[in-house]
Amino acid sequence: MTGHETLSGASFTRKWNQLLHAGDPGVQVLLAYTVKENLRQLLALAGTNPDREVISHRLYTFYDQAAASRAPEVRRLAATIETWWPAIEAGIVTNHRRRIRWACTRQHRRATARITQLPAQV
């Protein structure tokens, strides 16, 4: 299924209801879908300078939904996120810091670039 933000309200409701009416297999697909969307919301924090509380809440929501699923793929996804969490968290937190540092040192880099002399050609 596509990302929630790309679906109209009517098409999302139609897909949701179709999966509910499919019984247990449909419910498992819905659980997998909500896990995926929760992960996307967590990863969307990258570059937004989020508070640790927001990151923690979204991570908890992701794990909570993953724990409710019986699908082995969902459980493997949760295990993968747990394994890679230090790197994922660093990506979420440091992206914005790099942009700030880049923006704050822009004038210094420009001034340095102007006075840099090229080596004499032989």
Long-range contacts (C-beta under 8 A, 24 or more apart in sequence): 1-29, 1-33, 3-37, 3-40, 4-37, 28-69, 28-70, 28-71, 31-65, 31-68, 31-69, 31-71, 31-74, 32-69, 32-71, 32-73, 32-74, 34-65, 35-62, 35-65, 35-66, 35-69, 35-74, 35-77, 35-78, 38-62, 38-65, 39-77, 39-81, 42-92, 43-88, 43-92, 45-92, 46-91, 46-92, 46-95, 46-96, 47-95, 47-96, 47-99, 48-96, 49-96, 50-92, 50-93, 55-89, 55-92, 55-93, 59-85
